[in-house]
């Protein structure tokens, strides 16, 4: 398989995962399409997961 096509497919999988798991949706009252089921606490350390070399960031707290 062409390396460019492989990279394009990997990027596509990444975007779909980001869209379903980490992005709030206005049509769903700002809820996630596929929630992870983790119930977070209102206090605690906030962690940041970088995406696309830091262009996107996902912030979360670990479940208790």
CHARMM-style PDB file with segment names, atoms N, HN, CA, C and O in Angstrom:
ATOM      1  N   UNK     1       0.854  -1.177   0.000  1.00  0.00      PROA
ATOM      2  CA  UNK     1       0.000   0.000   0.000  1.00  0.00      PROA
ATOM      3  C   UNK     1       0.898   1.238   0.000  1.00  0.00      PROA
ATOM      4  O   UNK     1       1.945   1.261   0.647  1.00  0.00      PROA
ATOM      5  N   UNK     2       0.486   2.228  -0.710  1.00  0.00      PROA
ATOM      6  HN  UNK     2      -0.365   2.210  -1.235  1.00  0.00      PROA
ATOM      7  CA  UNK     2       1.204   3.499  -0.795  1.00  0.00      PROA
ATOM      8  C   UNK     2       1.301   4.135   0.597  1.00  0.00      PROA
ATOM      9  O   UNK     2       0.318   4.149   1.339  1.00  0.00      PROA
ATOM     10  N   UNK     3       2.484   4.663   0.956  1.00  0.00      PROA
ATOM     11  HN  UNK     3       3.282   4.651   0.353  1.00  0.00      PROA
ATOM     12  CA  UNK     3       2.657   5.248   2.294  1.00  0.00      PROA
ATOM     13  C   UNK     3       1.786   6.491   2.483  1.00  0.00      PROA
ATOM     14  O   UNK     3       1.337   6.763   3.596  1.00  0.00      PROA
ATOM     15  N   UNK     4       1.542   7.251   1.409  1.00  0.00      PROA
ATOM     16  HN  UNK     4       1.907   7.030   0.504  1.00  0.00      PROA
ATOM     17  CA  UNK     4       0.663   8.415   1.514  1.00  0.00      PROA
ATOM     18  C   UNK     4      -0.771   8.020   1.806  1.00  0.00      PROA
ATOM     19  O   UNK     4      -1.455   8.671   2.596  1.00  0.00      PROA
ATOM     20  N   UNK     5      -1.225   6.951   1.168  1.00  0.00      PROA
ATOM     21  HN  UNK     5      -0.670   6.422   0.526  1.00  0.00      PROA
ATOM     22  CA  UNK     5      -2.583   6.461   1.405  1.00  0.00      PROA
ATOM     23  C   UNK     5      -2.709   5.918   2.828  1.00  0.00      PROA
ATOM     24  O   UNK     5      -3.723   6.131   3.492  1.00  0.00      PROA
ATOM     25  N   UNK     6      -1.686   5.224   3.287  1.00  0.00      PROA
ATOM     26  HN  UNK     6      -0.861   5.051   2.747  1.00  0.00      PROA
ATOM     27  CA  UNK     6      -1.695   4.691   4.650  1.00  0.00      PROA
ATOM     28  C   UNK     6      -1.769   5.838   5.662  1.00  0.00      PROA
ATOM     29  O   UNK     6      -2.547   5.777   6.614  1.00  0.00      PROA
ATOM     30  N   UNK     7      -0.968   6.875   5.459  1.00  0.00      PROA
ATOM     31  HN  UNK     7      -0.336   6.925   4.686  1.00  0.00      PROA
ATOM     32  CA  UNK     7      -0.986   8.029   6.363  1.00  0.00      PROA
ATOM     33  C   UNK     7      -2.352   8.703   6.336  1.00  0.00      PROA
ATOM     34  O   UNK     7      -2.859   9.118   7.378  1.00  0.00      PROA
ATOM     35  N   UNK     8      -2.949   8.815   5.158  1.00  0.00      PROA
ATOM     36  HN  UNK     8      -2.537   8.478   4.311  1.00  0.00      PROA
ATOM     37  CA  UNK     8      -4.271   9.424   5.027  1.00  0.00      PROA
ATOM     38  C   UNK     8      -5.316   8.619   5.786  1.00  0.00      PROA
ATOM     39  O   UNK     8      -6.168   9.195   6.463  1.00  0.00      PROA
ATOM     40  N   UNK     9      -5.263   7.309   5.682  1.00  0.00      PROA
ATOM     41  HN  UNK     9      -4.571   6.841   5.132  1.00  0.00      PROA
ATOM     42  CA  UNK     9      -6.225   6.460   6.408  1.00  0.00      PROA
ATOM     43  C   UNK     9      -6.040   6.572   7.913  1.00  0.00      PROA
ATOM     44  O   UNK     9      -7.022   6.639   8.651  1.00  0.00      PROA
ATOM     45  N   UNK    10      -4.792   6.593   8.382  1.00  0.00      PROA
ATOM     46  HN  UNK    10      -3.993   6.539   7.783  1.00  0.00      PROA
ATOM     47  CA  UNK    10      -4.532   6.731   9.810  1.00  0.00      PROA
ATOM     48  C   UNK    10      -5.072   8.062  10.325  1.00  0.00      PROA
ATOM     49  O   UNK    10      -5.644   8.130  11.412  1.00  0.00      PROA
ATOM     50  N   UNK    11      -4.885   9.110   9.540  1.00  0.00      PROA
ATOM     51  HN  UNK    11      -4.420   9.055   8.656  1.00  0.00      PROA
ATOM     52  CA  UNK    11      -5.411  10.418   9.920  1.00  0.00      PROA
ATOM     53  C   UNK    11      -6.940  10.378   9.975  1.00  0.00      PROA
ATOM     54  O   UNK    11      -7.547  10.968  10.869  1.00  0.00      PROA
ATOM     55  N   UNK    12      -7.553   9.691   9.029  1.00  0.00      PROA
ATOM     56  HN  UNK    12      -7.060   9.212   8.303  1.00  0.00      PROA
ATOM     57  CA  UNK    12      -9.010   9.564   9.028  1.00  0.00      PROA
ATOM     58  C   UNK    12      -9.522   8.872  10.274  1.00  0.00      PROA
ATOM     59  O   UNK    12     -10.516   9.307  10.856  1.00  0.00      PROA
ATOM     60  N   UNK    13      -8.859   7.792  10.700  1.00  0.00      PROA
ATOM     61  HN  UNK    13      -8.052   7.438  10.227  1.00  0.00      PROA
ATOM     62  CA  UNK    13      -9.260   7.097  11.928  1.00  0.00      PROA
ATOM     63  C   UNK    13      -9.105   8.014  13.136  1.00  0.00      PROA
ATOM     64  O   UNK    13      -9.938   8.015  14.043  1.00  0.00      PROA
ATOM     65  N   UNK    14      -8.018   8.800  13.134  1.00  0.00      PROA
ATOM     66  HN  UNK    14      -7.341   8.800  12.398  1.00  0.00      PROA
ATOM     67  CA  UNK    14      -7.779   9.733  14.227  1.00  0.00      PROA
ATOM     68  C   UNK    14      -8.903  10.764  14.318  1.00  0.00      PROA
ATOM     69  O   UNK    14      -9.409  11.038  15.406  1.00  0.00      PROA
ATOM     70  N   UNK    15      -9.290  11.329  13.187  1.00  0.00      PROA
ATOM     71  HN  UNK    15      -8.878  11.107  12.303  1.00  0.00      PROA
ATOM     72  CA  UNK    15     -10.334  12.358  13.169  1.00  0.00      PROA
ATOM     73  C   UNK    15     -11.673  11.793  13.626  1.00  0.00      PROA
ATOM     74  O   UNK    15     -12.392  12.450  14.378  1.00  0.00      PROA
ATOM     75  N   UNK    16     -12.013  10.604  13.192  1.00  0.00      PROA
ATOM     76  HN  UNK    16     -11.428  10.070  12.581  1.00  0.00      PROA
ATOM     77  CA  UNK    16     -13.279   9.983  13.606  1.00  0.00      PROA
ATOM     78  C   UNK    16     -13.273   9.733  15.111  1.00  0.00      PROA
ATOM     79  O   UNK    16     -14.276   9.993  15.776  1.00  0.00      PROA
ATOM     80  N   UNK    17     -12.165   9.235  15.664  1.00  0.00      PROA
ATOM     81  HN  UNK    17     -11.350   9.024  15.123  1.00  0.00      PROA
ATOM     82  CA  UNK    17     -12.079   9.006  17.104  1.00  0.00      PROA
ATOM     83  C   UNK    17     -12.220  10.325  17.855  1.00  0.00      PROA
ATOM     84  O   UNK    17     -12.963  10.409  18.833  1.00  0.00      PROA
ATOM     85  N   UNK    18     -11.516  11.343  17.406  1.00  0.00      PROA
ATOM     86  HN  UNK    18     -10.912  11.275  16.612  1.00  0.00      PROA
ATOM     87  CA  UNK    18     -11.598  12.654  18.041  1.00  0.00      PROA
ATOM     88  C   UNK    18     -13.027  13.182  18.004  1.00  0.00      PROA
ATOM     89  O   UNK    18     -13.529  13.691  19.006  1.00  0.00      PROA
ATOM     90  N   UNK    19     -13.673  13.063  16.868  1.00  0.00      PROA
ATOM     91  HN  UNK    19     -13.265  12.649  16.054  1.00  0.00      PROA
ATOM     92  CA  UNK    19     -15.028  13.571  16.678  1.00  0.00      PROA
ATOM     93  C   UNK    19     -16.029  12.870  17.592  1.00  0.00      PROA
ATOM     94  O   UNK    19     -16.930  13.513  18.132  1.00  0.00      PROA
ATOM     95  N   UNK    20     -15.881  11.566  17.768  1.00  0.00      PROA
ATOM     96  HN  UNK    20     -15.149  11.044  17.330  1.00  0.00      PROA
ATOM     97  CA  UNK    20     -16.853  10.794  18.547  1.00  0.00      PROA
ATOM     98  C   UNK    20     -16.560  10.779  20.039  1.00  0.00      PROA
ATOM     99  O   UNK    20     -17.491  10.694  20.839  1.00  0.00      PROA
ATOM    100  N   UNK    21     -15.298  10.859  20.439  1.00  0.00      PROA
ATOM    101  HN  UNK    21     -14.541  10.928  19.789  1.00  0.00      PROA
ATOM    102  CA  UNK    21     -14.941  10.634  21.836  1.00  0.00      PROA
ATOM    103  C   UNK    21     -14.556  11.909  22.579  1.00  0.00      PROA
ATOM    104  O   UNK    21     -14.792  12.001  23.784  1.00  0.00      PROA
ATOM    105  N   UNK    22     -13.972  12.896  21.900  1.00  0.00      PROA
ATOM    106  HN  UNK    22     -13.781  12.821  20.921  1.00  0.00      PROA
ATOM    107  CA  UNK    22     -13.427  14.045  22.615  1.00  0.00      PROA
ATOM    108  C   UNK    22     -14.097  15.368  22.291  1.00  0.00      PROA
ATOM    109  O   UNK    22     -13.747  16.380  22.897  1.00  0.00      PROA
ATOM    110  N   UNK    23     -15.020  15.405  21.386  1.00  0.00      PROA
ATOM    111  HN  UNK    23     -15.304  14.583  20.894  1.00  0.00      PROA
ATOM    112  CA  UNK    23     -15.610  16.677  20.960  1.00  0.00      PROA
ATOM    113  C   UNK    23     -17.065  16.762  21.394  1.00  0.00      PROA
ATOM    114  O   UNK    23     -17.864  15.881  21.077  1.00  0.00      PROA
ATOM    115  N   UNK    24     -17.414  17.833  22.127  1.00  0.00      PROA
ATOM    116  HN  UNK    24     -16.765  18.549  22.384  1.00  0.00      PROA
ATOM    117  CA  UNK    24     -18.810  18.049  22.518  1.00  0.00      PROA
ATOM    118  C   UNK    24     -19.619  18.469  21.303  1.00  0.00      PROA
ATOM    119  O   UNK    24     -19.106  19.141  20.408  1.00  0.00      PROA
ATOM    120  N   UNK    25     -20.883  18.071  21.275  1.00  0.00      PROA
ATOM    121  HN  UNK    25     -21.299  17.525  22.002  1.00  0.00      PROA
ATOM    122  CA  UNK    25     -21.741  18.356  20.126  1.00  0.00      PROA
ATOM    123  C   UNK    25     -22.942  19.171  20.549  1.00  0.00      PROA
ATOM    124  O   UNK    25     -23.668  18.805  21.474  1.00  0.00      PROA
ATOM    125  N   UNK    26     -23.144  20.289  19.855  1.00  0.00      PROA
ATOM    126  HN  UNK    26     -22.554  20.586  19.104  1.00  0.00      PROA
ATOM    127  CA  UNK    26     -24.257  21.174  20.195  1.00  0.00      PROA
ATOM    128  C   UNK    26     -25.599  20.495  19.987  1.00  0.00      PROA
ATOM    129  O   UNK    26     -26.540  20.756  20.736  1.00  0.00      PROA
ATOM    130  N   UNK    27     -25.709  19.642  19.001  1.00  0.00      PROA
ATOM    131  HN  UNK    27     -24.945  19.430  18.392  1.00  0.00      PROA
ATOM    132  CA  UNK    27     -26.962  18.949  18.731  1.00  0.00      PROA
ATOM    133  C   UNK    27     -27.327  17.925  19.793  1.00  0.00      PROA
ATOM    134  O   UNK    27     -28.456  17.438  19.839  1.00  0.00      PROA
ATOM    135  N   UNK    28     -26.356  17.601  20.651  1.00  0.00      PROA
ATOM    136  HN  UNK    28     -25.438  17.997  20.614  1.00  0.00      PROA
ATOM    137  CA  UNK    28     -26.592  16.648  21.739  1.00  0.00      PROA
ATOM    138  C   UNK    28     -26.472  17.335  23.097  1.00  0.00      PROA
ATOM    139  O   UNK    28     -26.039  16.723  24.073  1.00  0.00      PROA
ATOM    140  N   UNK    29     -26.857  18.601  23.154  1.00  0.00      PROA
ATOM    141  HN  UNK    29     -27.209  19.098  22.361  1.00  0.00      PROA
ATOM    142  CA  UNK    29     -26.765  19.392  24.393  1.00  0.00      PROA
ATOM    143  C   UNK    29     -25.348  19.404  24.953  1.00  0.00      PROA
ATOM    144  O   UNK    29     -25.159  19.269  26.162  1.00  0.00      PROA
ATOM    145  N   UNK    30     -24.358  19.563  24.089  1.00  0.00      PROA
ATOM    146  HN  UNK    30     -24.512  19.672  23.107  1.00  0.00      PROA
ATOM    147  CA  UNK    30     -22.936  19.608  24.438  1.00  0.00      PROA
ATOM    148  C   UNK    30     -22.452  18.341  25.133  1.00  0.00      PROA
ATOM    149  O   UNK    30     -21.572  18.392  25.993  1.00  0.00      PROA
ATOM    150  N   UNK    31     -23.026  17.217  24.760  1.00  0.00      PROA
ATOM    151  HN  UNK    31     -23.740  17.175  24.062  1.00  0.00      PROA
ATOM    152  CA  UNK    31     -22.543  15.928  25.268  1.00  0.00      PROA
ATOM    153  C   UNK    31     -21.706  15.253  24.196  1.00  0.00      PROA
ATOM    154  O   UNK    31     -21.735  15.637  23.027  1.00  0.00      PROA
ATOM    155  N   UNK    32     -20.960  14.242  24.614  1.00  0.00      PROA
ATOM    156  HN  UNK    32     -20.936  13.930  25.564  1.00  0.00      PROA
ATOM    157  CA  UNK    32     -20.142  13.469  23.687  1.00  0.00      PROA
ATOM    158  C   UNK    32     -20.995  12.451  22.958  1.00  0.00      PROA
ATOM    159  O   UNK    32     -21.970  11.950  23.518  1.00  0.00      PROA
ATOM    160  N   UNK    33     -20.644  12.133  21.709  1.00  0.00      PROA
ATOM    161  HN  UNK    33     -19.852  12.541  21.254  1.00  0.00      PROA
ATOM    162  CA  UNK    33     -21.354  11.096  20.959  1.00  0.00      PROA
ATOM    163  C   UNK    33     -21.128   9.750  21.623  1.00  0.00      PROA
ATOM    164  O   UNK    33     -22.074   8.988  21.819  1.00  0.00      PROA
ATOM    165  N   UNK    34     -19.884   9.451  21.969  1.00  0.00      PROA
ATOM    166  HN  UNK    34     -19.115  10.070  21.809  1.00  0.00      PROA
ATOM    167  CA  UNK    34     -19.519   8.186  22.593  1.00  0.00      PROA
ATOM    168  C   UNK    34     -18.839   8.469  23.930  1.00  0.00      PROA
ATOM    169  O   UNK    34     -17.610   8.531  23.983  1.00  0.00      PROA
ATOM    170  N   UNK    35     -19.599   8.642  25.012  1.00  0.00      PROA
ATOM    171  HN  UNK    35     -20.597   8.591  24.970  1.00  0.00      PROA
ATOM    172  CA  UNK    35     -18.961   8.927  26.297  1.00  0.00      PROA
ATOM    173  C   UNK    35     -18.128   7.746  26.768  1.00  0.00      PROA
ATOM    174  O   UNK    35     -18.463   6.592  26.504  1.00  0.00      PROA
ATOM    175  N   UNK    36     -17.046   8.042  27.462  1.00  0.00      PROA
ATOM    176  HN  UNK    36     -16.774   8.980  27.676  1.00  0.00      PROA
ATOM    177  CA  UNK    36     -16.152   6.985  27.941  1.00  0.00      PROA
ATOM    178  C   UNK    36     -16.689   6.311  29.189  1.00  0.00      PROA
ATOM    179  O   UNK    36     -16.226   5.229  29.549  1.00  0.00      PROA
ATOM    180  N   UNK    37     -17.651   6.922  29.857  1.00  0.00      PROA
ATOM    181  HN  UNK    37     -18.028   7.801  29.565  1.00  0.00      PROA
ATOM    182  CA  UNK    37     -18.211   6.322  31.057  1.00  0.00      PROA
ATOM    183  C   UNK    37     -17.480   6.746  32.315  1.00  0.00      PROA
ATOM    184  O   UNK    37     -17.899   6.403  33.421  1.00  0.00      PROA
ATOM    185  N   UNK    38     -16.386   7.492  32.163  1.00  0.00      PROA
ATOM    186  HN  UNK    38     -16.045   7.771  31.265  1.00  0.00      PROA
ATOM    187  CA  UNK    38     -15.660   7.966  33.336  1.00  0.00      PROA
ATOM    188  C   UNK    38     -16.416   9.127  33.967  1.00  0.00      PROA
ATOM    189  O   UNK    38     -16.760  10.098  33.293  1.00  0.00      PROA
ATOM    190  N   UNK    39     -16.667   9.017  35.254  1.00  0.00      PROA
ATOM    191  HN  UNK    39     -16.388   8.228  35.801  1.00  0.00      PROA
ATOM    192  CA  UNK    39     -17.296  10.105  35.989  1.00  0.00      PROA
ATOM    193  C   UNK    39     -16.162  10.873  36.650  1.00  0.00      PROA
ATOM    194  O   UNK    39     -15.401  10.314  37.438  1.00  0.00      PROA
ATOM    195  N   UNK    40     -16.056  12.117  36.336  1.00  0.00      PROA
ATOM    196  HN  UNK    40     -16.674  12.572  35.695  1.00  0.00      PROA
ATOM    197  CA  UNK    40     -14.943  12.906  36.866  1.00  0.00      PROA
ATOM    198  C   UNK    40     -15.361  13.676  38.095  1.00  0.00      PROA
ATOM    199  O   UNK    40     -16.539  13.973  38.295  1.00  0.00      PROA
ATOM    200  N   UNK    41     -14.403  13.986  38.894  1.00  0.00      PROA
ATOM    201  HN  UNK    41     -13.447  13.745  38.732  1.00  0.00      PROA
ATOM    202  CA  UNK    41     -14.617  14.771  40.104  1.00  0.00      PROA
ATOM    203  C   UNK    41     -14.456  16.244  39.767  1.00  0.00      PROA
ATOM    204  O   UNK    41     -13.691  16.586  38.866  1.00  0.00      PROA
ATOM    205  N   UNK    42     -15.165  17.127  40.476  1.00  0.00      PROA
ATOM    206  HN  UNK    42     -15.787  16.849  41.208  1.00  0.00      PROA
ATOM    207  CA  UNK    42     -15.053  18.557  40.192  1.00  0.00      PROA
ATOM    208  C   UNK    42     -13.720  19.156  40.632  1.00  0.00      PROA
ATOM    209  O   UNK    42     -13.402  20.286  40.261  1.00  0.00      PROA
ATOM    210  N   UNK    43     -12.944  18.425  41.407  1.00  0.00      PROA
ATOM    211  HN  UNK    43     -13.202  17.506  41.709  1.00  0.00      PROA
ATOM    212  CA  UNK    43     -11.638  18.926  41.817  1.00  0.00      PROA
ATOM    213  C   UNK    43     -10.575  17.895  41.463  1.00  0.00      PROA
ATOM    214  O   UNK    43     -10.889  16.743  41.160  1.00  0.00      PROA
ATOM    215  N   UNK    44      -9.342  18.309  41.503  1.00  0.00      PROA
ATOM    216  HN  UNK    44      -9.087  19.244  41.749  1.00  0.00      PROA
ATOM    217  CA  UNK    44      -8.244  17.415  41.156  1.00  0.00      PROA
ATOM    218  C   UNK    44      -7.401  18.006  40.044  1.00  0.00      PROA
ATOM    219  O   UNK    44      -7.701  19.077  39.518  1.00  0.00      PROA
ATOM    220  N   UNK    45      -6.356  17.302  39.698  1.00  0.00      PROA
ATOM    221  HN  UNK    45      -6.113  16.431  40.125  1.00  0.00      PROA
ATOM    222  CA  UNK    45      -5.426  17.765  38.689  1.00  0.00      PROA
ATOM    223  C   UNK    45      -6.042  17.617  37.300  1.00  0.00      PROA
ATOM    224  O   UNK    45      -6.596  16.572  36.958  1.00  0.00      PROA
ATOM    225  N   UNK    46      -5.936  18.666  36.519  1.00  0.00      PROA
ATOM    226  HN  UNK    46      -5.486  19.515  36.796  1.00  0.00      PROA
ATOM    227  CA  UNK    46      -6.421  18.641  35.140  1.00  0.00      PROA
ATOM    228  C   UNK    46      -5.267  18.206  34.246  1.00  0.00      PROA
ATOM    229  O   UNK    46      -4.181  18.783  34.301  1.00  0.00      PROA
ATOM    230  N   UNK    47      -5.502  17.192  33.428  1.00  0.00      PROA
ATOM    231  HN  UNK    47      -6.384  16.723  33.384  1.00  0.00      PROA
ATOM    232  CA  UNK    47      -4.501  16.691  32.498  1.00  0.00      PROA
ATOM    233  C   UNK    47      -4.823  17.192  31.099  1.00  0.00      PROA
ATOM    234  O   UNK    47      -5.977  17.466  30.771  1.00  0.00      PROA
ATOM    235  N   UNK    48      -3.787  17.306  30.286  1.00  0.00      PROA
ATOM    236  HN  UNK    48      -2.849  17.084  30.553  1.00  0.00      PROA
ATOM    237  CA  UNK    48      -3.969  17.774  28.907  1.00  0.00      PROA
ATOM    238  C   UNK    48      -3.375  16.752  27.953  1.00  0.00      PROA
ATOM    239  O   UNK    48      -2.234  16.322  28.117  1.00  0.00      PROA
ATOM    240  N   UNK    49      -4.151  16.375  26.970  1.00  0.00      PROA
ATOM    241  HN  UNK    49      -5.078  16.724  26.838  1.00  0.00      PROA
ATOM    242  CA  UNK    49      -3.683  15.465  25.924  1.00  0.00      PROA
ATOM    243  C   UNK    49      -3.558  16.282  24.640  1.00  0.00      PROA
ATOM    244  O   UNK    49      -4.539  16.847  24.157  1.00  0.00      PROA
ATOM    245  N   UNK    50      -2.353  16.337  24.098  1.00  0.00      PROA
ATOM    246  HN  UNK    50      -1.557  15.878  24.490  1.00  0.00      PROA
ATOM    247  CA  UNK    50      -2.127  17.092  22.866  1.00  0.00      PROA
ATOM    248  C   UNK    50      -2.495  16.252  21.654  1.00  0.00      PROA
ATOM    249  O   UNK    50      -2.266  15.043  21.622  1.00  0.00      PROA
ATOM    250  N   UNK    51      -3.061  16.907  20.674  1.00  0.00      PROA
ATOM    251  HN  UNK    51      -3.247  17.889  20.700  1.00  0.00      PROA
ATOM    252  CA  UNK    51      -3.407  16.277  19.401  1.00  0.00      PROA
ATOM    253  C   UNK    51      -2.835  17.129  18.283  1.00  0.00      PROA
ATOM    254  O   UNK    51      -2.730  18.348  18.419  1.00  0.00      PROA
ATOM    255  N   UNK    52      -2.469  16.503  17.192  1.00  0.00      PROA
ATOM    256  HN  UNK    52      -2.553  15.513  17.082  1.00  0.00      PROA
ATOM    257  CA  UNK    52      -1.930  17.191  16.015  1.00  0.00      PROA
ATOM    258  C   UNK    52      -0.771  18.112  16.379  1.00  0.00      PROA
ATOM    259  O   UNK    52      -0.736  19.278  15.985  1.00  0.00      PROA
ATOM    260  N   UNK    53       0.176  17.567  17.138  1.00  0.00      PROA
ATOM    261  HN  UNK    53       0.147  16.620  17.458  1.00  0.00      PROA
ATOM    262  CA  UNK    53       1.369  18.331  17.483  1.00  0.00      PROA
ATOM    263  C   UNK    53       1.099  19.536  18.362  1.00  0.00      PROA
ATOM    264  O   UNK    53       1.859  20.504  18.318  1.00  0.00      PROA
ATOM    265  N   UNK    54       0.048  19.509  19.154  1.00  0.00      PROA
ATOM    266  HN  UNK    54      -0.569  18.723  19.189  1.00  0.00      PROA
ATOM    267  CA  UNK    54      -0.276  20.604  20.057  1.00  0.00      PROA
ATOM    268  C   UNK    54      -1.288  21.584  19.506  1.00  0.00      PROA
ATOM    269  O   UNK    54      -1.694  22.510  20.208  1.00  0.00      PROA
ATOM    270  N   UNK    55      -1.708  21.400  18.256  1.00  0.00      PROA
ATOM    271  HN  UNK    55      -1.378  20.648  17.686  1.00  0.00      PROA
ATOM    272  CA  UNK    55      -2.700  22.320  17.683  1.00  0.00      PROA
ATOM    273  C   UNK    55      -4.065  22.140  18.342  1.00  0.00      PROA
ATOM    274  O   UNK    55      -4.830  23.096  18.461  1.00  0.00      PROA
ATOM    275  N   UNK    56      -4.365  20.936  18.762  1.00  0.00      PROA
ATOM    276  HN  UNK    56      -3.744  20.158  18.665  1.00  0.00      PROA
ATOM    277  CA  UNK    56      -5.607  20.650  19.482  1.00  0.00      PROA
ATOM    278  C   UNK    56      -5.239  20.127  20.857  1.00  0.00      PROA
ATOM    279  O   UNK    56      -4.225  19.447  21.015  1.00  0.00      PROA
ATOM    280  N   UNK    57      -6.045  20.435  21.838  1.00  0.00      PROA
ATOM    281  HN  UNK    57      -6.869  20.987  21.710  1.00  0.00      PROA
ATOM    282  CA  UNK    57      -5.816  19.946  23.192  1.00  0.00      PROA
ATOM    283  C   UNK    57      -7.119  19.388  23.756  1.00  0.00      PROA
ATOM    284  O   UNK    57      -8.202  19.917  23.504  1.00  0.00      PROA
ATOM    285  N   UNK    58      -6.991  18.320  24.518  1.00  0.00      PROA
ATOM    286  HN  UNK    58      -6.112  17.891  24.723  1.00  0.00      PROA
ATOM    287  CA  UNK    58      -8.139  17.700  25.188  1.00  0.00      PROA
ATOM    288  C   UNK    58      -7.816  17.704  26.674  1.00  0.00      PROA
ATOM    289  O   UNK    58      -6.808  17.134  27.091  1.00  0.00      PROA
ATOM    290  N   UNK    59      -8.660  18.338  27.473  1.00  0.00      PROA
ATOM    291  HN  UNK    59      -9.480  18.800  27.134  1.00  0.00      PROA
ATOM    292  CA  UNK    59      -8.434  18.452  28.911  1.00  0.00      PROA
ATOM    293  C   UNK    59      -9.380  17.511  29.643  1.00  0.00      PROA
ATOM    294  O   UNK    59     -10.547  17.374  29.273  1.00  0.00      PROA
ATOM    295  N   UNK    60      -8.863  16.863  30.689  1.00  0.00      PROA
ATOM    296  HN  UNK    60      -7.915  16.974  30.989  1.00  0.00      PROA
ATOM    297  CA  UNK    60      -9.685  15.918  31.435  1.00  0.00      PROA
ATOM    298  C   UNK    60      -9.132  15.746  32.840  1.00  0.00      PROA
ATOM    299  O   UNK    60      -7.975  16.064  33.113  1.00  0.00      PROA
ATOM    300  N   UNK    61      -9.974  15.239  33.718  1.00  0.00      PROA
ATOM    301  HN  UNK    61     -10.914  14.981  33.496  1.00  0.00      PROA
ATOM    302  CA  UNK    61      -9.554  14.837  35.057  1.00  0.00      PROA
ATOM    303  C   UNK    61      -9.716  13.327  35.143  1.00  0.00      PROA
ATOM    304  O   UNK    61     -10.622  12.755  34.535  1.00  0.00      PROA
ATOM    305  N   UNK    62      -8.848  12.695  35.888  1.00  0.00      PROA
ATOM    306  HN  UNK    62      -8.112  13.160  36.381  1.00  0.00      PROA
ATOM    307  CA  UNK    62      -8.960  11.247  36.064  1.00  0.00      PROA
ATOM    308  C   UNK    62     -10.142  10.928  36.957  1.00  0.00      PROA
ATOM    309  O   UNK    62     -10.467  11.680  37.876  1.00  0.00      PROA
ATOM    310  N   UNK    63     -10.776   9.811  36.675  1.00  0.00      PROA
ATOM    311  HN  UNK    63     -10.512   9.200  35.928  1.00  0.00      PROA
ATOM    312  CA  UNK    63     -11.918   9.371  37.483  1.00  0.00      PROA
ATOM    313  C   UNK    63     -11.437   8.977  38.858  1.00  0.00      PROA
ATOM    314  O   UNK    63     -10.306   8.521  39.026  1.00  0.00      PROA
ATOM    315  N   UNK    64     -12.299   9.153  39.842  1.00  0.00      PROA
ATOM    316  HN  UNK    64     -13.217   9.524  39.705  1.00  0.00      PROA
ATOM    317  CA  UNK    64     -11.940   8.822  41.229  1.00  0.00      PROA
ATOM    318  C   UNK    64     -11.850   7.339  41.436  1.00  0.00      PROA
ATOM    319  OT1 UNK    64     -11.559   6.886  42.543  1.00  0.00      PROA
TER     320      UNK     64
END
